[in-house]
């Protein structure tokens, strides 16, 4: 692996992991919608679901989802310190949100499956960013500077 590849390794891994995480969220949501259309068509909406489907709650969900979309780009372009901090912060936030979603109502088995993958993935993001050392990053940047000069 050459130096330029090593420099971007952490950024690429974090960015790609956010993409993987988002696909899991989206597919879990699609299946939830499909289940809702097939099993609750004539039952009506339950009180718990009605409370969660307010415009304000949907806006909160949209903002949360958007942070994961933004992290795909930010993980590739931010410098070490901000990159590390934001990945830890948003990874922890997403871990808490998905974990909390398991306790709102009794989740379907497929949702537990996706939530497990999402929680594992967001915890990986937090761990990977947490263990990303500045010394490693600085050393690689210094090598690149020397190579350019």
Contact map, one row per residue, 1 for C-alpha under 8 A:
11101100000000000000000000000000000000000000000000000000000000000000000000000000000000000000000000000000000000000000000000000000000000000000000000000
11111100000000000000000000000000000000000000000000000000000000000000000000000000000000000000000000000000000000000000000000000000000000000000000000000
11111110000000000000000000000000000000000000000000000000000000000000000000000000000000000000000000000000000000000000000000000000000000000001001100000
01111111000000000000000000000000000000000000000000000000000000000000000000000000000000000000000000000000000000000000000000000000000000000000000100000
11111111100000000000000000000000000000000000000000000000000000000000000000000000000000000000000000000000000000000000000000000000000000000000000000000
11111111110000000000000000000000000000000000000000000000000000000000000000000000000000000000000000000000000000000000000000000000000000000001000000000
00111111110000000000000000000000000000000000000000000000000000000000000000000000000000000000000000000000000000000000000000000000000000001001100000000
00011111111100000000000000000000000000000000000000000000000000000000000000010000000000000000000000000000000000000000000000000000000000000000000000000
00001111111110000000000000000000000000000000000000000000000000000000000000000000000000000000000000000000000000000000000000000000000000000000000000000
00000111111111000000000000000000000000000000000000000000000000000000000000000000000000000000000000000000000000000000000000000000000100000000000000000
00000001111111100000000000000000000000000000000000000000000000000000000000111000000000000000000000000000000000000000000000000000000000000000000000000
00000001111111110000000000000000000000000000000000000000000000000000000000110000000000000000000000000000000000000000000000000000000000000000000000000
00000000111111111000000000000000000000000000000000000000000000000000000000000000000000000000000000000000000000000000000000000000000000000000000000000
00000000011111111100000000000000000000000000000000000000000000000000000100110000000000100000000000000000000000000000000000001001100000000000000000000
00000000001111111110000000000000000000000000000000000000000000000000001111110000000000000000000000000000000000000000000000000000000000000000000000000
00000000000111111111000000000000000000000000000000000000000000000000000100000000000000000000000000000000000000000000000000000000000000000000000000000
00000000000011111111100000000000000000000000000000000000000000000000000000000000000000000000000000000000000000000000000010001000000000000000000000000
00000000000001111111110000000000000000000000000000000000000000000001101100000000000000000000000000000000000000000000000000001000000000000000000000000
00000000000000111111111000000000000000000000000000000000000000000000100100000000000000000000000000000000000000000000000000000000000000000000000000000
00000000000000011111111100000000000000000000000000000000000000000000000000000000000000000000000000000000000000000000000000000000000000000000000000000
00000000000000001111111110000000000000000000000000000000000000000000000000000000000000000000000000000000000000000000110011000000000000000000000000000
00000000000000000111111111000000000000000000000000000000000000001001100000000000000000000000000000000000000000000000000000000000000000000000000000000
00000000000000000011111111100000000000000000000000000000000000000000000000000000000000000000000000000000000000000000000000000000000000000000000000000
00000000000000000001111111110000000000000000000000000000000000000000000000000000000000000000000000000000000000000100110000000000000000000000000000000
00000000000000000000111111111000000000000000000000000000000000000000000000000000000000000000000000000000000000000100010000000000000000000000000000000
00000000000000000000011111111100000000000000000000000000000000000000000000000000000000000000000000000000000000000000000000000000000000000000000000000
00000000000000000000001111111110000000000000000000000000000000000000000000000000000000000000000000000000000000000000000000000000000000000000000000000
00000000000000000000000111111111000000000000000000000000000000000000000000000000000000000000000000000000000001100100000000000000000000000000000000000
00000000000000000000000011111111100000000000000000000000000000000000000000000000000000000000000000000000000000000000000000000000000000000000000000000
00000000000000000000000001111111110000000000000000000000000000000000000000000000000000000000000000000000000000000000000000000000000000000000000000000
00000000000000000000000000111111111000000000000000000000000000000000000000000000000000000000000000000000000000000000000000000000000000000000000000000
00000000000000000000000000011111111100000000000000000000000000000000000000000000000000000000000000000000000000100000000000000000000000000000000000000
00000000000000000000000000001111111110000000000000000000000000000000000000000000000000000000000000000000000000000000000000000000000000000000000000000
00000000000000000000000000000111111111000000000000000000000000000000000000000000000000000000000000000000000000000000000000000000000000000000000000000
00000000000000000000000000000011111111110000000000000000000000000000000000000000000000000000000000000000000000000000000000000000000000000000000000000
00000000000000000000000000000001111111111000000000000000000000000000000000000000000000000000000000000000000000000000000000000000000000000000000000000
00000000000000000000000000000000111111111000000000000000000000000000000000000000000000000000000000000000000000000000000000000000000000000000000000000
00000000000000000000000000000000011111111000000000000000000000000000000000000000000000000000000000000000000000000000000000000000000000000000000000000
00000000000000000000000000000000001111111110000000000000000000000000000000000000000000000000000000000000000000000000000000000000000000000000000000000
00000000000000000000000000000000001111111111100000000000000000000000000000000000000000000000000000000000000000000000000000000000000000000000000000000
00000000000000000000000000000000000111111111000000000000000000000000000000000000000000000000000000000000000000000000000000000000000000000000000000000
00000000000000000000000000000000000000111111000000000000000000000000000000000000000000000000000000000000000000000000000000000000000000000000000000000
00000000000000000000000000000000000000111111100000000000000000000000000000000000000000000000000000000000000000000000000000000000000000000000000000000
00000000000000000000000000000000000000011111110000000000000000000000000000000000000000000000000000000000000000000000000000000000000000000000000000000
00000000000000000000000000000000000000010011111011000000000000000000000000000000000000000000000000000000000000000000000000000000000000000000000000000
00000000000000000000000000000000000000000001111111000000000000000000000000000000000000000000000000000000000000000000000000000000000000000000000000000
00000000000000000000000000000000000000000000111111100000000000000000000000000000000000000000000000000000000000000000000000000000000000000000000000000
00000000000000000000000000000000000000000000011111110000000000000000000000000000000000000000000000000001100000000000000000000000000000000000000000000
00000000000000000000000000000000000000000000111111111000000000000000000000000000000000000000000000000000000000000000000000000000000000000000000000000
00000000000000000000000000000000000000000000111111111100000000000000000000000000000000000000000000000000000000000000000000000000000000000000000000000
00000000000000000000000000000000000000000000001111111100000000000000000000000000000000000000000000000000000000000000000000000000000000000000000000000
00000000000000000000000000000000000000000000000111111100110000000000000000000000000000000000000000000000000000000000000000000000000000000000000000000
00000000000000000000000000000000000000000000000011111110110000000000000000000000000000000000000000000000000000000000000000000000000000000000000000000
00000000000000000000000000000000000000000000000001111111110000000000000000000000000000000000000000000000000000000000000000000000000000000000000000000
00000000000000000000000000000000000000000000000000001111111000000000000000000000000000000000000000000000000000000000000000000000000000000000000000000
00000000000000000000000000000000000000000000000000000111111100000000000000000000000000000000000000000000000000000000000000000000000000000000000000000
00000000000000000000000000000000000000000000000000011111111110000000000000000000000000000000000000000000000000000000000000000000000000000000000000000
00000000000000000000000000000000000000000000000000011111111111000000000000000000000000000000000000000000000000000000000000000000000000000000000000000
00000000000000000000000000000000000000000000000000000011111111100000000000000000000000000000000000000000000000000000000000000000000000000000000000000
00000000000000000000000000000000000000000000000000000001111111110000000000000000000000000000000000000000000000000000000000000000000000000000000000000
00000000000000000000000000000000000000000000000000000000111111111000000000000000000000000000000000000000000000000000000000000000000000000000000000000
00000000000000000000000000000000000000000000000000000000011111111100000000000000000000000000000000000000000000000000000000000000000000000000000000000
00000000000000000000000000000000000000000000000000000000001111111110000000000000000000000000000000000000000000000000000000000000000000000000000000000
00000000000000000000000000000000000000000000000000000000000111111111000000000000000000000000010000000000000000000000000000000000000000000000000000000
00000000000000000000010000000000000000000000000000000000000011111111100000000000000000000000000000000000000000000000000000000000000000000000000000000
00000000000000000000000000000000000000000000000000000000000001111111110000000000000000000000000000000000000000000000000000000000000000000000000000000
00000000000000000000000000000000000000000000000000000000000000111111111000000000000000000100000000000000000000000000000000000000000000000000000000000
00000000000000000100010000000000000000000000000000000000000000011111111100000000000000000100000000000000000000000000000000000000000000000000000000000
00000000000000000110010000000000000000000000000000000000000000001111111110000000000000000000000000000000000000000000000000000000000000000000000000000
00000000000000000000000000000000000000000000000000000000000000000111111111000000000000000000000000000000000000000000000000000000000000000000000000000
00000000000000100100000000000000000000000000000000000000000000000011111111100000000000100000000000000000000000000000000000000000000000000000000000000
00000000000001110110000000000000000000000000000000000000000000000001111111110000000000000000000000000000000000000000000000000000000000000000000000000
00000000000000100000000000000000000000000000000000000000000000000000111111111000000000000000000000000000000000000000000000000000000000000000000000000
00000000000000100000000000000000000000000000000000000000000000000000011111111100001000000000000000000000000000000000000000000000000000000000000000000
00000000001101100000000000000000000000000000000000000000000000000000001111111100001000100000000000000000000000000000000000000000000000000000000000000
00000001001101100000000000000000000000000000000000000000000000000000000111111100000000000000000000000000000000000000000000000000000000000000000000000
00000000001000000000000000000000000000000000000000000000000000000000000011111110000000000000000000000000000000000000000000000000000000000000000000000
00000000000000000000000000000000000000000000000000000000000000000000000001111111011000000000000000000000000000000000000000000000000000000000000000000
00000000000000000000000000000000000000000000000000000000000000000000000000001111111000000000000000000000000000000000000000000000000000000000000000000
00000000000000000000000000000000000000000000000000000000000000000000000000000111111100000000000000000000000000000000000000000000000001001000000000000
00000000000000000000000000000000000000000000000000000000000000000000000000000011111110000000000000000000000000000000000000000000000001000000000000000
00000000000000000000000000000000000000000000000000000000000000000000000000000111111111000000000000000000000000000000000000000000000000000000000000000
00000000000000000000000000000000000000000000000000000000000000000000000001100111111111100000000000000000000000000000000000000000000000000000000000000
00000000000000000000000000000000000000000000000000000000000000000000000000000001111111110000000000000000000000000000000000000000110100000000000000000
00000000000000000000000000000000000000000000000000000000000000000000000000000000111111111000000000000000000000000000000000000000100000000000000000000
00000000000000000000000000000000000000000000000000000000000000000000000000000000011111111110000000000000000000000000000000000000000000000000000000000
00000000000001000000000000000000000000000000000000000000000000000000001000100000001111111110000000000000000000000000000000001100100000000000000000000
00000000000000000000000000000000000000000000000000000000000000000000000000000000000111111111000000000000000000000000000000001110110000000000000000000
00000000000000000000000000000000000000000000000000000000000000000000000000000000000011111111100000000000000000000000000000000100000000000000000000000
00000000000000000000000000000000000000000000000000000000000000000011000000000000000001111111110000000000000000000000000000000000000000000000000000000
00000000000000000000000000000000000000000000000000000000000000000000000000000000000001111111111000000000000000000000000001101100000000000000000000000
00000000000000000000000000000000000000000000000000000000000000000000000000000000000000011111111100000000000000000000000001100100000000000000000000000
00000000000000000000000000000000000000000000000000000000000000000000000000000000000000001111111110000000000000000000000000000000000000000000000000000
00000000000000000000000000000000000000000000000000000000000000010000000000000000000000000111111111000000000000000000001001000000000000000000000000000
00000000000000000000000000000000000000000000000000000000000000000000000000000000000000000011111111100000000000000000011001100000000000000000000000000
00000000000000000000000000000000000000000000000000000000000000000000000000000000000000000001111111110000000000000000000000000000000000000000000000000
00000000000000000000000000000000000000000000000000000000000000000000000000000000000000000000111111111000000000000000000000000000000000000000000000000
00000000000000000000000000000000000000000000000000000000000000000000000000000000000000000000011111111100000000000010011000000000000000000000000000000
00000000000000000000000000000000000000000000000000000000000000000000000000000000000000000000001111111110000000000010001000000000000000000000000000000
00000000000000000000000000000000000000000000000000000000000000000000000000000000000000000000000111111111000000000000000000000000000000000000000000000
00000000000000000000000000000000000000000000000000000000000000000000000000000000000000000000000011111111100000000000000000000000000000000000000000000
00000000000000000000000000000000000000000000000000000000000000000000000000000000000000000000000001111111111000010010000000000000000000000000000000000
00000000000000000000000000000000000000000000000000000000000000000000000000000000000000000000000000111111111000000000000000000000000000000000000000000
00000000000000000000000000000000000000000000000100000000000000000000000000000000000000000000000000011111110000000000000000000000000000000000000000000
00000000000000000000000000000000000000000000000100000000000000000000000000000000000000000000000000001111111000000000000000000000000000000000000000000
00000000000000000000000000000000000000000000000000000000000000000000000000000000000000000000000000000111111100000000000000000000000000000000000000000
00000000000000000000000000000000000000000000000000000000000000000000000000000000000000000000000000000110111110110000000000000000000000000000000000000
00000000000000000000000000000000000000000000000000000000000000000000000000000000000000000000000000000000011111110000000000000000000000000000000000000
00000000000000000000000000000000000000000000000000000000000000000000000000000000000000000000000000000000001111111000000000000000000000000000000000000
00000000000000000000000000010000000000000000000000000000000000000000000000000000000000000000000000000000000111111100000000000000000000000000000000000
00000000000000000000000000010001000000000000000000000000000000000000000000000000000000000000000000000000001111111110000000000000000000000000000000000
00000000000000000000000000000000000000000000000000000000000000000000000000000000000000000000000000000100001111111111000000000000000000000000000000000
00000000000000000000000000000000000000000000000000000000000000000000000000000000000000000000000000000000000011111111100000000000000000000000000000000
00000000000000000000000110010000000000000000000000000000000000000000000000000000000000000000000000000000000001111111110000000000000000000000000000000
00000000000000000000000000000000000000000000000000000000000000000000000000000000000000000000000001100100000000111111111000000000000000000000000000000
00000000000000000000000000000000000000000000000000000000000000000000000000000000000000000000000000000000000000011111111100000000000000000000000000000
00000000000000000000100100000000000000000000000000000000000000000000000000000000000000000000000000000000000000001111111110000000000000000000000000000
00000000000000000000100110000000000000000000000000000000000000000000000000000000000000000000001001000000000000000111111111000000000000000000000000000
00000000000000000000000000000000000000000000000000000000000000000000000000000000000000000000011001100000000000000011111111100000000000000000000000000
00000000000000000000000000000000000000000000000000000000000000000000000000000000000000000000000000000000000000000001111111110000000000000000000000000
00000000000000001000100000000000000000000000000000000000000000000000000000000000000000000000000000000000000000000000111111111000000000000000000000000
00000000000000000000100000000000000000000000000000000000000000000000000000000000000000000011011000000000000000000000011111111100000000000000000000000
00000000000000000000000000000000000000000000000000000000000000000000000000000000000000000011001000000000000000000000001111111110000000000000000000000
00000000000000000000000000000000000000000000000000000000000000000000000000000000000000000000000000000000000000000000000111111111000000000000000000000
00000000000001001100000000000000000000000000000000000000000000000000000000000000000000110010000000000000000000000000000011111111100000000000000000000
00000000000000000000000000000000000000000000000000000000000000000000000000000000000000111011000000000000000000000000000001111111110000000000000000000
00000000000000000000000000000000000000000000000000000000000000000000000000000000000000010000000000000000000000000000000000111111111000000000000000000
00000000000001000000000000000000000000000000000000000000000000000000000000000000000000000000000000000000000000000000000000011111111100000000000000000
00000000000001000000000000000000000000000000000000000000000000000000000000000000000110110000000000000000000000000000000000001111111100000000000000000
00000000000000000000000000000000000000000000000000000000000000000000000000000000000100010000000000000000000000000000000000000111111110000000000000000
00000000000000000000000000000000000000000000000000000000000000000000000000000000000000000000000000000000000000000000000000000011111110000000000000000
00000000010000000000000000000000000000000000000000000000000000000000000000000000000100000000000000000000000000000000000000000001111111011000000000000
00000000000000000000000000000000000000000000000000000000000000000000000000000000000000000000000000000000000000000000000000000000011111111000000000000
00000000000000000000000000000000000000000000000000000000000000000000000000000001100000000000000000000000000000000000000000000000000111111100000000000
00000000000000000000000000000000000000000000000000000000000000000000000000000000000000000000000000000000000000000000000000000000000011111110000000000
00000000000000000000000000000000000000000000000000000000000000000000000000000000000000000000000000000000000000000000000000000000000111111111000000000
00000010000000000000000000000000000000000000000000000000000000000000000000000001000000000000000000000000000000000000000000000000000111111111100000000
00000000000000000000000000000000000000000000000000000000000000000000000000000000000000000000000000000000000000000000000000000000000001111111110000000
00000000000000000000000000000000000000000000000000000000000000000000000000000000000000000000000000000000000000000000000000000000000000111111111000000
00100110000000000000000000000000000000000000000000000000000000000000000000000000000000000000000000000000000000000000000000000000000000011111111100000
00000010000000000000000000000000000000000000000000000000000000000000000000000000000000000000000000000000000000000000000000000000000000001111111110000
00000000000000000000000000000000000000000000000000000000000000000000000000000000000000000000000000000000000000000000000000000000000000000111111111000
00100000000000000000000000000000000000000000000000000000000000000000000000000000000000000000000000000000000000000000000000000000000000000011111111100
00110000000000000000000000000000000000000000000000000000000000000000000000000000000000000000000000000000000000000000000000000000000000000001111111110
00000000000000000000000000000000000000000000000000000000000000000000000000000000000000000000000000000000000000000000000000000000000000000000111111111
00000000000000000000000000000000000000000000000000000000000000000000000000000000000000000000000000000000000000000000000000000000000000000000011111111
00000000000000000000000000000000000000000000000000000000000000000000000000000000000000000000000000000000000000000000000000000000000000000000001111111
00000000000000000000000000000000000000000000000000000000000000000000000000000000000000000000000000000000000000000000000000000000000000000000000111111
00000000000000000000000000000000000000000000000000000000000000000000000000000000000000000000000000000000000000000000000000000000000000000000000011111
